[in-house]
Amino acid sequence: MSFCVYILLCHDGSFYTGYTKNLDERTKQHQNGKGAKYTKTHKPEKLAYVELFDTRSKAMKREREIKKLNHQQKLNLANSQNNR
C-alpha cells in the first residue's frame, strides 16, 4: 500500500499540505469542505504537488518537512514538479 503527501493550492494563494493513502477521495473531501478545518475556509483550487511513499511513517515525516517550508519554497516545490 502506498501513501502520498500532497500540496493543494487554495483560492487565496495559500497552500495546504497533507498525506493520505487515497488521494482521489481525500481531494474530493477537501473540495466538499469535509477534508480539513483549513480547507473549509481556504477553498482548494488545484492539486499542486504529490510525492509517493511506501510507508505511512515516511509520508508523515515528509509532510512535517514540507509544512515547515515557507510559501516561496512550497511554490518552488510545486513548480519543480509541474516543469517535469
MMTF fields as JSON, N, C-alpha, C and O atoms, coordinates in Angstrom:
{
  "mmtfVersion": "1.0.0",
  "mmtfProducer": "UNKNOWN",
  "numBonds": 335,
  "numAtoms": 336,
  "numGroups": 84,
  "numChains": 1,
  "numModels": 1,
  "chainsPerModel": [1],
  "groupsPerChain": [84],
  "chainIdList": ["A"],
  "bondAtomList": [4, 2, 8, 6, 12, 10, 16, 14, 20, 18, 24, 22, 28, 26, 32, 30, 36, 34, 40, 38, 44, 42, 48, 46, 52, 50, 56, 54, 60, 58, 64, 62, 68, 66, 72, 70, 76, 74, 80, 78, 84, 82, 88, 86, 92, 90, 96, 94, 100, 98, 104, 102, 108, 106, 112, 110, 116, 114, 120, 118, 124, 122, 128, 126, 132, 130, 136, 134, 140, 138, 144, 142, 148, 146, 152, 150, 156, 154, 160, 158, 164, 162, 168, 166, 172, 170, 176, 174, 180, 178, 184, 182, 188, 186, 192, 190, 196, 194, 200, 198, 204, 202, 208, 206, 212, 210, 216, 214, 220, 218, 224, 222, 228, 226, 232, 230, 236, 234, 240, 238, 244, 242, 248, 246, 252, 250, 256, 254, 260, 258, 264, 262, 268, 266, 272, 270, 276, 274, 280, 278, 284, 282, 288, 286, 292, 290, 296, 294, 300, 298, 304, 302, 308, 306, 312, 310, 316, 314, 320, 318, 324, 322, 328, 326, 332, 330],
  "bondOrderList": [1, 1, 1, 1, 1, 1, 1, 1, 1, 1, 1, 1, 1, 1, 1, 1, 1, 1, 1, 1, 1, 1, 1, 1, 1, 1, 1, 1, 1, 1, 1, 1, 1, 1, 1, 1, 1, 1, 1, 1, 1, 1, 1, 1, 1, 1, 1, 1, 1, 1, 1, 1, 1, 1, 1, 1, 1, 1, 1, 1, 1, 1, 1, 1, 1, 1, 1, 1, 1, 1, 1, 1, 1, 1, 1, 1, 1, 1, 1, 1, 1, 1, 1],
  "groupList": [{"groupName": "MET", "atomNameList": ["N", "CA", "C", "O"], "elementList": ["N", "C", "C", "O"], "formalChargeList": [0, 0, 0, 0], "bondAtomList": [1, 0, 2, 1, 3, 2], "bondOrderList": [1, 1, 2], "singleLetterCode": "M", "chemCompType": "L-PEPTIDE LINKING"}, {"groupName": "SER", "atomNameList": ["N", "CA", "C", "O"], "elementList": ["N", "C", "C", "O"], "formalChargeList": [0, 0, 0, 0], "bondAtomList": [1, 0, 2, 1, 3, 2], "bondOrderList": [1, 1, 2], "singleLetterCode": "S", "chemCompType": "L-PEPTIDE LINKING"}, {"groupName": "PHE", "atomNameList": ["N", "CA", "C", "O"], "elementList": ["N", "C", "C", "O"], "formalChargeList": [0, 0, 0, 0], "bondAtomList": [1, 0, 2, 1, 3, 2], "bondOrderList": [1, 1, 2], "singleLetterCode": "F", "chemCompType": "L-PEPTIDE LINKING"}, {"groupName": "CYS", "atomNameList": ["N", "CA", "C", "O"], "elementList": ["N", "C", "C", "O"], "formalChargeList": [0, 0, 0, 0], "bondAtomList": [1, 0, 2, 1, 3, 2], "bondOrderList": [1, 1, 2], "singleLetterCode": "C", "chemCompType": "L-PEPTIDE LINKING"}, {"groupName": "VAL", "atomNameList": ["N", "CA", "C", "O"], "elementList": ["N", "C", "C", "O"], "formalChargeList": [0, 0, 0, 0], "bondAtomList": [1, 0, 2, 1, 3, 2], "bondOrderList": [1, 1, 2], "singleLetterCode": "V", "chemCompType": "L-PEPTIDE LINKING"}, {"groupName": "TYR", "atomNameList": ["N", "CA", "C", "O"], "elementList": ["N", "C", "C", "O"], "formalChargeList": [0, 0, 0, 0], "bondAtomList": [1, 0, 2, 1, 3, 2], "bondOrderList": [1, 1, 2], "singleLetterCode": "Y", "chemCompType": "L-PEPTIDE LINKING"}, {"groupName": "ILE", "atomNameList": ["N", "CA", "C", "O"], "elementList": ["N", "C", "C", "O"], "formalChargeList": [0, 0, 0, 0], "bondAtomList": [1, 0, 2, 1, 3, 2], "bondOrderList": [1, 1, 2], "singleLetterCode": "I", "chemCompType": "L-PEPTIDE LINKING"}, {"groupName": "LEU", "atomNameList": ["N", "CA", "C", "O"], "elementList": ["N", "C", "C", "O"], "formalChargeList": [0, 0, 0, 0], "bondAtomList": [1, 0, 2, 1, 3, 2], "bondOrderList": [1, 1, 2], "singleLetterCode": "L", "chemCompType": "L-PEPTIDE LINKING"}, {"groupName": "HIS", "atomNameList": ["N", "CA", "C", "O"], "elementList": ["N", "C", "C", "O"], "formalChargeList": [0, 0, 0, 0], "bondAtomList": [1, 0, 2, 1, 3, 2], "bondOrderList": [1, 1, 2], "singleLetterCode": "H", "chemCompType": "L-PEPTIDE LINKING"}, {"groupName": "ASP", "atomNameList": ["N", "CA", "C", "O"], "elementList": ["N", "C", "C", "O"], "formalChargeList": [0, 0, 0, 0], "bondAtomList": [1, 0, 2, 1, 3, 2], "bondOrderList": [1, 1, 2], "singleLetterCode": "D", "chemCompType": "L-PEPTIDE LINKING"}, {"groupName": "GLY", "atomNameList": ["N", "CA", "C", "O"], "elementList": ["N", "C", "C", "O"], "formalChargeList": [0, 0, 0, 0], "bondAtomList": [1, 0, 2, 1, 3, 2], "bondOrderList": [1, 1, 2], "singleLetterCode": "G", "chemCompType": "PEPTIDE LINKING"}, {"groupName": "THR", "atomNameList": ["N", "CA", "C", "O"], "elementList": ["N", "C", "C", "O"], "formalChargeList": [0, 0, 0, 0], "bondAtomList": [1, 0, 2, 1, 3, 2], "bondOrderList": [1, 1, 2], "singleLetterCode": "T", "chemCompType": "L-PEPTIDE LINKING"}, {"groupName": "LYS", "atomNameList": ["N", "CA", "C", "O"], "elementList": ["N", "C", "C", "O"], "formalChargeList": [0, 0, 0, 0], "bondAtomList": [1, 0, 2, 1, 3, 2], "bondOrderList": [1, 1, 2], "singleLetterCode": "K", "chemCompType": "L-PEPTIDE LINKING"}, {"groupName": "ASN", "atomNameList": ["N", "CA", "C", "O"], "elementList": ["N", "C", "C", "O"], "formalChargeList": [0, 0, 0, 0], "bondAtomList": [1, 0, 2, 1, 3, 2], "bondOrderList": [1, 1, 2], "singleLetterCode": "N", "chemCompType": "L-PEPTIDE LINKING"}, {"groupName": "GLU", "atomNameList": ["N", "CA", "C", "O"], "elementList": ["N", "C", "C", "O"], "formalChargeList": [0, 0, 0, 0], "bondAtomList": [1, 0, 2, 1, 3, 2], "bondOrderList": [1, 1, 2], "singleLetterCode": "E", "chemCompType": "L-PEPTIDE LINKING"}, {"groupName": "ARG", "atomNameList": ["N", "CA", "C", "O"], "elementList": ["N", "C", "C", "O"], "formalChargeList": [0, 0, 0, 0], "bondAtomList": [1, 0, 2, 1, 3, 2], "bondOrderList": [1, 1, 2], "singleLetterCode": "R", "chemCompType": "L-PEPTIDE LINKING"}, {"groupName": "GLN", "atomNameList": ["N", "CA", "C", "O"], "elementList": ["N", "C", "C", "O"], "formalChargeList": [0, 0, 0, 0], "bondAtomList": [1, 0, 2, 1, 3, 2], "bondOrderList": [1, 1, 2], "singleLetterCode": "Q", "chemCompType": "L-PEPTIDE LINKING"}, {"groupName": "ALA", "atomNameList": ["N", "CA", "C", "O"], "elementList": ["N", "C", "C", "O"], "formalChargeList": [0, 0, 0, 0], "bondAtomList": [1, 0, 2, 1, 3, 2], "bondOrderList": [1, 1, 2], "singleLetterCode": "A", "chemCompType": "L-PEPTIDE LINKING"}, {"groupName": "PRO", "atomNameList": ["N", "CA", "C", "O"], "elementList": ["N", "C", "C", "O"], "formalChargeList": [0, 0, 0, 0], "bondAtomList": [1, 0, 2, 1, 3, 2], "bondOrderList": [1, 1, 2], "singleLetterCode": "P", "chemCompType": "L-PEPTIDE LINKING"}],
  "groupTypeList": [0, 1, 2, 3, 4, 5, 6, 7, 7, 3, 8, 9, 10, 1, 2, 5, 11, 10, 5, 11, 12, 13, 7, 9, 14, 15, 11, 12, 16, 8, 16, 13, 10, 12, 10, 17, 12, 5, 11, 12, 11, 8, 12, 18, 14, 12, 7, 17, 5, 4, 14, 7, 2, 9, 11, 15, 1, 12, 17, 0, 12, 15, 14, 15, 14, 6, 12, 12, 7, 13, 8, 16, 16, 12, 7, 13, 7, 17, 13, 1, 16, 13, 13, 15],
  "groupIdList": [1, 2, 3, 4, 5, 6, 7, 8, 9, 10, 11, 12, 13, 14, 15, 16, 17, 18, 19, 20, 21, 22, 23, 24, 25, 26, 27, 28, 29, 30, 31, 32, 33, 34, 35, 36, 37, 38, 39, 40, 41, 42, 43, 44, 45, 46, 47, 48, 49, 50, 51, 52, 53, 54, 55, 56, 57, 58, 59, 60, 61, 62, 63, 64, 65, 66, 67, 68, 69, 70, 71, 72, 73, 74, 75, 76, 77, 78, 79, 80, 81, 82, 83, 84],
  "secStructList": [7, 7, 3, 3, 3, 3, 3, 3, 3, 3, 6, 6, 1, 7, 3, 3, 3, 3, 3, 3, 1, 7, 2, 2, 2, 2, 2, 2, 2, 2, 2, 6, 6, 7, 1, 7, 2, 2, 2, 2, 2, 1, 7, 3, 3, 3, 3, 3, 3, 3, 3, 3, 3, 1, 1, 2, 2, 2, 2, 2, 2, 2, 2, 2, 2, 2, 2, 6, 1, 7, 2, 2, 2, 2, 2, 2, 2, 2, 2, 2, 2, 2, 6, 7],
  "xCoordList": [0.848, 0.0, 0.89, 1.87, 0.551, 1.358, 0.6, -0.629, 1.369, 0.84, 1.397, 2.471, 0.686, 1.216, 1.083, 0.17, 2.028, 2.0, 1.584, 2.076, 0.684, 0.172, 0.118, 0.027, 0.176, 0.004, -1.146, -1.151, -2.114, -3.216, -2.968, -2.581, -3.189, -3.178, -4.603, -5.543, -4.761, -6.086, -6.369, -5.45, -7.655, -8.085, -7.419, -7.238, -7.052, -6.415, -4.902, -4.215, -4.383, -2.952, -2.161, -0.955, -2.817, -2.135, -2.052, -2.68, -1.263, -1.101, -1.589, -1.489, -2.119, -2.468, -1.686, -1.694, -1.014, -0.231, -0.831, -1.199, -0.93, -1.446, -0.892, -0.114, -1.302, -0.924, -2.15, -3.076, -2.145, -3.286, -2.874, -1.816, -3.705, -3.485, -4.433, -4.277, -5.417, -6.359, -6.501, -7.356, -5.666, -5.603, -6.902, -7.346, -7.512, -8.761, -9.857, -10.528, -10.028, -11.064, -10.755, -11.649, -9.482, -9.105, -9.296, -9.76, -8.95, -9.14, -10.633, -11.03, -11.449, -12.906, -13.417, -14.268, -12.904, -13.31, -12.955, -13.758, -11.761, -11.354, -12.27, -12.682, -12.587, -13.451, -14.843, -15.476, -15.311, -16.649, -16.676, -17.716, -15.534, -15.483, -15.433, -15.69, -15.107, -15.07, -13.674, -13.504, -12.676, -11.319, -10.519, -9.864, -10.563, -9.784, -10.364, -11.008, -10.134, -10.629, -10.092, -10.829, -8.813, -8.199, -8.877, -9.142, -9.158, -9.729, -11.225, -11.814, -11.832, -13.221, -13.269, -14.205, -12.26, -12.232, -11.3, -11.382, -10.418, -9.499, -9.751, -9.061, -10.728, -11.166, -10.033, -9.353, -9.839, -8.792, -9.111, -10.252, -8.097, -8.23, -7.725, -8.378, -6.532, -5.986, -4.935, -4.391, -4.67, -3.599, -2.298, -2.121, -1.383, -0.169, 1.05, 2.0, 1.038, 2.242, 1.871, 0.978, 2.566, 2.345, 3.672, 4.466, 3.909, 5.051, 4.508, 3.632, 5.01, 4.573, 5.59, 6.797, 5.074, 5.905, 5.357, 4.164, 6.239, 5.807, 5.321, 4.739, 5.549, 5.053, 4.407, 4.731, 3.497, 2.831, 3.848, 3.777, 4.78, 5.743, 6.614, 6.917, 7.023, 7.818, 6.982, 7.48, 5.722, 4.837, 4.615, 4.637, 4.406, 4.186, 5.429, 5.324, 6.589, 7.838, 7.996, 8.358, 7.725, 7.838, 6.792, 7.08, 5.591, 4.551, 5.035, 4.871, 5.622, 6.138, 7.229, 7.278, 8.105, 9.169, 8.586, 9.021, 7.605, 7.001, 6.26, 6.315, 5.573, 4.826, 5.744, 5.294, 7.021, 7.985, 8.521, 9.147, 8.282, 8.767, 7.972, 6.801, 8.612, 7.868, 7.089, 7.214, 6.298, 5.413, 6.203, 5.833, 7.285, 8.077, 8.695, 8.75, 9.151, 9.733, 8.681, 8.979, 7.465, 6.382, 6.03, 5.771, 6.021, 5.759, 6.841, 6.53, 8.096, 9.198, 9.054, 9.311, 8.65, 8.448, 7.355, 7.526, 6.248, 5.138, 5.569, 5.254, 6.283, 6.744, 7.745, 7.771, 8.572, 9.566, 8.883, 9.367, 7.775, 7.043, 6.277, 6.165, 5.759, 4.986, 5.87, 5.377, 7.159, 8.085, 8.735, 9.607, 8.335, 8.921, 8.31, 8.682],
  "yCoordList": [-1.177, 0.0, 1.236, 1.302, 2.208, 3.423, 4.59, 4.599, 5.553, 6.774, 7.941, 7.84, 9.03, 10.2, 11.441, 11.581, 12.33, 13.663, 14.583, 14.455, 15.504, 16.376, 17.813, 18.084, 18.717, 20.136, 20.626, 20.432, 21.261, 21.889, 23.386, 24.005, 23.962, 25.41, 25.883, 25.41, 26.811, 27.318, 28.601, 29.252, 28.961, 30.126, 31.424, 32.332, 31.526, 32.755, 32.758, 33.676, 31.724, 31.64, 30.909, 30.714, 30.501, 29.753, 28.274, 27.828, 27.534, 26.105, 25.304, 25.745, 24.122, 23.163, 21.89, 21.409, 21.342, 20.116, 19.02, 19.255, 17.823, 16.69, 15.388, 15.381, 14.289, 12.966, 12.068, 12.28, 11.069, 10.163, 8.884, 8.823, 7.874, 6.668, 6.628, 5.78, 7.535, 7.6, 9.056, 9.784, 9.467, 10.871, 11.357, 12.468, 10.556, 10.983, 11.265, 12.295, 10.354, 10.52, 11.718, 12.483, 11.869, 12.96, 14.329, 15.265, 14.452, 15.738, 16.055, 17.217, 15.042, 15.261, 15.759, 16.647, 15.193, 15.644, 17.113, 17.884, 17.496, 18.9, 19.803, 20.863, 19.393, 20.195, 20.371, 21.412, 19.358, 19.391, 20.002, 19.997, 20.529, 21.162, 20.193, 20.579, 18.931, 17.917, 17.341, 16.369, 17.935, 17.391, 17.833, 17.017, 19.108, 19.67, 21.025, 21.679, 21.431, 22.73, 23.854, 24.778, 23.777, 24.82, 24.946, 26.058, 23.823, 23.879, 24.204, 24.396, 24.263, 24.739, 26.238, 26.735, 26.959, 28.411, 28.877, 30.026, 28.0, 28.304, 27.251, 26.233, 27.502, 26.507, 26.107, 26.964, 24.799, 24.317, 24.648, 24.525, 25.063, 25.373, 24.214, 23.797, 23.69, 22.572, 21.837, 22.351, 20.625, 19.821, 20.325, 20.294, 20.793, 21.436, 20.524, 20.739, 19.493, 18.678, 17.35, 17.288, 16.286, 14.957, 14.209, 14.252, 13.534, 12.62, 11.303, 11.305, 10.179, 8.857, 8.226, 8.416, 7.467, 6.782, 5.387, 5.135, 4.489, 3.111, 2.853, 1.802, 3.787, 3.624, 4.911, 6.006, 4.757, 5.903, 6.772, 7.999, 6.158, 6.94, 7.821, 8.952, 7.339, 8.148, 9.316, 10.435, 9.05, 10.102, 11.167, 12.363, 10.741, 11.684, 12.534, 13.729, 11.924, 12.653, 13.728, 14.867, 13.359, 14.312, 15.422, 16.58, 15.076, 16.088, 17.137, 18.335, 16.695, 17.625, 18.519, 19.715, 17.936, 18.723, 19.805, 20.956, 19.435, 20.398, 21.489, 22.653, 21.144, 22.138, 23.194, 24.302, 22.871, 23.828, 24.79, 25.794, 24.497, 25.352, 26.652, 26.689, 27.71, 28.954, 28.899, 27.944, 29.92, 29.937, 29.801, 29.02, 30.56, 30.515, 29.134, 28.658, 28.499, 27.161, 26.15, 25.259, 26.276, 25.38, 25.646, 24.715, 26.911, 27.273, 26.698, 26.175, 26.791, 26.214, 24.703, 24.138, 24.059, 22.607, 22.24, 21.323, 22.948, 22.699, 22.952, 22.166, 24.041, 24.375, 23.364, 23.089, 22.807, 21.824, 20.575, 19.963, 20.193, 19.013, 19.325, 18.476, 20.53, 20.918, 21.098, 21.062, 21.289, 21.504, 20.215, 20.261, 19.084, 17.806, 17.323, 16.262],
  "zCoordList": [0.0, 0.0, 0.0, 0.743, -0.829, -0.862, -0.236, -0.154, 0.191, 0.788, 0.002, -0.592, -0.006, -0.695, 0.165, 0.978, -0.05, 0.535, -0.602, -1.723, -0.314, -1.364, -0.878, 0.32, -1.829, -1.559, -2.428, -3.643, -1.789, -2.51, -2.582, -1.591, -3.744, -3.887, -3.629, -4.267, -2.7, -2.354, -3.125, -3.622, -3.22, -3.998, -3.553, -4.365, -2.278, -1.792, -1.992, -1.545, -2.669, -2.938, -1.875, -2.027, -0.804, 0.246, -0.141, -1.101, 0.629, 0.391, 1.589, 2.734, 1.304, 2.345, 2.047, 0.914, 3.052, 2.892, 3.751, 4.902, 3.193, 3.935, 3.386, 2.432, 3.999, 3.487, 3.511, 4.294, 2.65, 2.55, 1.843, 1.216, 1.945, 1.147, -0.05, -0.929, -0.096, -1.212, -1.649, -1.145, -2.579, -2.986, -3.618, -3.328, -4.468, -5.113, -4.089, -4.153, -3.159, -2.134, -1.235, -0.874, -0.881, 0.017, -0.642, 0.009, -1.907, -2.586, -2.738, -2.648, -2.963, -3.012, -1.667, -1.616, -0.579, 0.755, 0.957, 1.483, 0.545, 0.673, -0.155, 0.315, -1.371, -2.242, -1.639, -1.817, -0.931, -0.341, 1.057, 1.715, 1.518, 2.833, 3.984, 5.124, 3.717, 4.771, 4.975, 5.711, 4.328, 4.381, 5.583, 6.231, 5.886, 6.996, 7.357, 6.537, 8.573, 9.032, 8.14, 7.796, 7.767, 6.954, 5.595, 5.138, 4.947, 3.599, 3.592, 2.529, 4.766, 4.826, 4.567, 3.94, 5.05, 4.895, 3.779, 3.346, 3.314, 2.215, 1.133, 1.074, 0.295, -0.693, -1.643, -2.206, -1.812, -2.721, -4.175, -4.621, -4.889, -6.304, -7.151, -8.107, -6.782, -7.548, -6.741, -5.765, -7.177, -6.616, -7.216, -8.434, -6.366, -6.853, -6.819, -7.571, -5.945, -5.765, -5.117, -4.273, -5.521, -4.942, -4.869, -5.809, -3.766, -3.599, -3.067, -2.202, -3.566, -3.126, -2.175, -2.319, -1.198, -0.207, 0.029, -0.141, 0.422, 0.647, 2.075, 2.342, 2.988, 4.357, 4.854, 4.394, 5.792, 6.409, 7.147, 7.078, 7.842, 8.625, 7.737, 8.116, 6.574, 5.65, 5.121, 4.995, 4.816, 4.323, 5.407, 5.115, 6.636, 7.731, 7.982, 8.259, 7.885, 8.077, 6.998, 7.296, 5.756, 4.649, 4.767, 4.465, 5.202, 5.41, 6.414, 6.187, 7.51, 8.519, 7.934, 8.222, 7.112, 6.478, 5.58, 5.623, 4.769, 3.84, 4.593, 4.196, 5.661, 6.432, 7.042, 7.336, 7.236, 7.783, 6.723, 7.063, 5.449, 4.376, 4.322, 4.702, 3.85, 3.675, 2.358, 1.591, 2.112, 0.945, -0.361, -1.237, -0.484, -1.714, -1.934, -3.068, -0.882, -1.001, -1.448, -2.244, -0.948, -1.381, -2.844, -3.607, -3.224, -4.608, -5.526, -6.597, -5.117, -5.888, -6.016, -7.079, -4.947, -4.96, -5.96, -6.762, -5.912, -6.833, -8.282, -9.176, -8.502, -9.854, -10.385, -11.584, -9.501, -9.948, -10.479, -11.431, -9.881, -10.353, -11.636, -12.52, -11.733, -12.924, -14.151, -15.279, -13.946, -15.05, -15.541, -16.408, -15.013, -15.428, -16.709, -17.208]
}
